[in-house]
Amino acid sequence: MEPIFLSIVTPTYNRAPLLQNCFDSLKRQTDQDFEWIIVDDGSSDGTEEAVGNMLKEEAGFPTVYVKKENGGKHTALNASHPYINGRYVLILDSDDTLTEDAVETVRKGWAHYDKDENVGVLTFLRGKTKAQPLCISSFEYEPVDIMTAPRKIVFSADCCEVIRTELFLKYPFPVYEGERFISECALWNRVSFTHKCVYINEVIYLCEYLEGGLTKSGKPLRIRCPRGGMFTSELRMDKKNRLTQRIKYGLLYTCYGCFAGMSPGQMAKKCRAPGLTWICMPFGWLIYQYWKRKYAG
C-alpha cells in the first residue's frame, strides 16, 4: 500500500466551535491524499463531542482523534508522533483553515525537492485570503539556512512550514514543568543545523488571530514560560548564526534566565556560548527589569 502523502496535525484547546471550519476546508481539498490528526489538549468545551459529530460526516481521508491532559500546544504536537503515517507533516491550528489547493500545492512543491536530502522543510505562506499574504520571502525556490538567511517579511513572519516526517519525529519539543508554551522555533532551529529550507510564495494557510490565541498572548505568555524561551534563544546563539543575531538572542537568553530565577553562572554553564552569555548578562538583566514592570506586574 502506498504511504500517505501528508499528515495534517491539529493541536486544539477549547476551540470546539471552530473545528468544523477547519474540517470543511480539508473536505474541500483537491488532493485528498492526507490524514488528519486532532490532538485535544485537555479541552473542557465539548471538543470531544464536536469531533465525534464531525467524524459521522463523509470525508475522503482518515482522521485520528487523541485526547490528553492539558500541557500546551508543544506537548500536543509531541503526542501526535505515534499516529503519524504521512511522508510530510503540516501543523494546522484549530482556528485556521487551508486553501482548497493546499495539499496539491504542497505535493507540487515537494516533487522538486523530495530527492534533495539537504532540504528538510518547505515554507509556504499564511494569509488572510489567498491574495493577501501575511509574509513574503525574497528567497523563493532557493534552498537557504532557516536560521541565518535574511528574509523580506511583510506584516508578519508567520508562515506555513511542511517538514519531512523523520525530522518532525527526531526533534520533539522539550517540556518544562509548569510551562505551557514554547515557540515552534524549538523545532525549526534544530532542523536548521542539518537541513535547508525552501520558501515558496504561495498562500495555502488562511488565518485570523483570535483573542486568547498564542500569537495574541505575546510577551506575558513567553515570560511565564522562561525556560522554553531560554531553549530557543540558546539555539540562536550558535556560532553558525550572524553575530548581530547571536547578540540579540544572547540578550533574550539572559533575560529569560532572570525570569527563570537562574544565577549568571547557571546561565553560562547551560549555554553553548558562555562568553557571549557573560557579555550579554547586564543588558539582559536591564531588559528583564523593564519587561517585569511592563508585562509581569
N, C-alpha and C positions, 0 to 999 in steps of 0.2 A: 504494500500500500504506500502511495506517495505521502511524504510527510506534509503536514500543514505548513502553508507558506508563512503565515503571520499569527503571532499571539498578541491580542489586544488585552492589556491588563488595566482594570479599572478599580483602584482603591476608592472606597466610599465610606463616608461617615455622616449620618443624618442628612442624606440628600435624596430620600425616597421619592419625593415629587418630581425630581429632575431626571431620574434614571430612565424614564420612558423615552424622553427626547434622545438620550444617548443611545438607547436600544433601537429607536426608529431610524437613527442615522446609520446604524450598522445594517439594518434590514435593507436599506436603500443602496448598499454598496454594489457597484457594477462588477466587482470581483469579490466573490464570497468565499475565497479560499483562506479562511482565518478562523480562529477560535476566540471566544470572549471569556475572560476570566475575571469575575467580580469578587473582590475581597472586601468583605464587610468588616470594618474596623470597630466592631462593638457598637453599632448604631442602636438607638432606642426609639426610633421614629417609625417603626413598621417597615423598615427596608426589606427584611426577610420576606414578609408577606407580599410586598410590591414586586420583588424579584420572582416569587412564586407565580404571581399572576401573569407576569411578562412571559415566563417560560411556557405558559399554556398556549401562547401565540406561536404561529408557524414562523420559523426562521431557517435560513439556509446554511446555518453554521452552528457548531456545537458551543454550548455555554456551560461554564462551571461556576457554581456559587460556593464561596468559602466564607465562614464566619469565624472571627477570632475576637479575643479581648482587645479593648481599645489600647493602642500604643503609639499611634501616629502613622502618617502615610508611609514613612520609610519601612515600618515594621509590616505594614500591609503588603508592600511590594516584596519584601523578603518572603512573606507567607505564600506568595504566588509561585515560587520557584518549583515546588514538586508537581505542579499542574501544567507546566508549560510544555507544549509539544511542537510549537512553531519553530521555523528556522530563524525568525527575527522577532523582536519584541517592540511594541509601541505602547507607551503609557498614555491612557485616555482618562482624564479626570471625570468624575461622575456628573459634574455640572457643565460639561462641554460636549461637543459633537464633532463628527468628521464630515468632510465634504463627500458627496456621493462617489467620487472617483478616487478617494484617498488610498484604498488598498491597491487599486490599479496603478496609481501614480507611484506608490512605494515599490511595486513589482518592477515597473519600468526602470526606476532608479537603480535598484539592486541588480538588474540584469546587466548593467555596465560594470558593476564593481564586486559582484559576488566572488569572482575568482581572484581578486586582488586581496591577498591576505593581510596587506598593510592597512586596508580600510576596515574599520570596525563599526563606524556609525555613519548613517546618512541623516542629515539635518534638514528638515523641511520647515515651512513657515506656519505660524499661527496667524489668525486674522479675525477681525470682526465679521467680515464676509470674505468670499474668495478673492474679491477685488480690493480688499482693504487689509493688507498685511500689517502686522504689528512690528515686524522687523525685516531687514533686508541685509544680506551678506554680499560683500564685494568679492568674495572668493568662490563664486559658483562653479561647480564641476571641477574644482581643483583640490586634490587631497591636501589638507592642511592639518597642523597640530591643533587639537582642540584647545589646549591650554594657552598657547602663546600667540596664535595668529590674531592680528588686529582685524576687526570686523566693522563694517559700516552699518550701524544699527539705527533704525528709525523707531521712535516711540518706546520700544521695549526690547530687551534682549531675549525674551521668551520665544522659544522655537519648539519644534516637534521632532524629537530625535527617534530614530529607528535603529536599534542596536542588534548586532549578532547575538543570538541566544546564549552561546557559550560564554560571551563576555558578561552579559547580564547576570548569569548564574555564578560566574567567577568572582564577582565583586558585590556580595551582599552588603547592605547598609549597616554600619556599626550601630549598636543600640546601647544607649546610656540610661541607667536607671533614673527615672523621674523626668526624662526629657522626651518630648513627643514630636520633635521636629529636627530634621537635618536636611540640608539642601541636597537636591539631586546632583549637585556638583560633586558630592562624595563618590558618585558613580562615574560621571563623565571625566573628572580629573584623573582618576586612577586609570581609566581606559587610555587616556592621552599619553601615558608613559610608554605604551607599546603599540598603539594604533592611531591611524589618522582618521579624519572626518571629512566628509564631502557635503558641502552646502548646496541645496537645490532650492531656488527661489520660487517655489510653488506652494500656495496655501492649501493645506489638507486638513487643518485643525481649526475649528471655529470655537471661540471662547468669549465669555464675559466674566469679568472679575467681580464675584459676589462679596457682599459684606459677610465677614466671618470666615472667608476663604483664606488659604495660606498666603497667597500673594498680598491680599489686603492687610493681613495682620502685621507684616513688616517687622521693624526692629524690635518692638516689645516681645514678639514671639521668639525672635532669634536670641535675645539676651536672656530669656528664660531657659534657653537650651544651649548654654555656652560651650559645653564640651563638644557638641556637634559642630559649632562654629569654629572651635579650635581645630578640629579634624580637617575640615575643608580648607581652612586658611593655611594650615601647615603644609598641605599638599602643594599649594601655590607658591610656597617659599622655596621650592626645589630649584637647584642651580640651572636647570634647563629653561626656566622662565626668565623673562626680561627683568632687569634689575628694578625698574620702576614698579613692576608688578610684585616682585618679591618684597619690596619695602612696604607697599600698600598692604599686602596680606600679613606681613610681619606686624604691622600696627594692629590689624584686626585680631591676629592670633594673641597678642599680648593683652589686648582689650578684653577679649572673651576669657582669657586666662584669669584676669582680675575678677570677672563676674563668676567664674568657677571657683574662686577662693584659693587659687594656686599661688605659691610663692614664686619669685623670679627664678630661683634655682630649679623648681619643679618644671616650670615652663621651658627653660633652656634644655633640661635633661630629656624632655619628651619630644623635642623638635629636631628636624633634620638640619636646621641651620641655627645652631646655638649662638654663634657670634652675632648674627643678624637679630636674633631674639633679644640679646642684651642691648644692642644699639637701639632697637625699637621700644624697649621697655618703658622709659619715662614718657615718651609720646603716647604710647598705647594706654598708659595709666591716665593721662590727661583726657583722652577720648573716653575712657571708662567713666571718669568723673562727670563729663558732660552728658553722656548717654544715661548715666544713673539718675541725674537730675531731671533730664527731659523725658525719658521713656520708662524708667523703672520706679518712679515715685509713687 
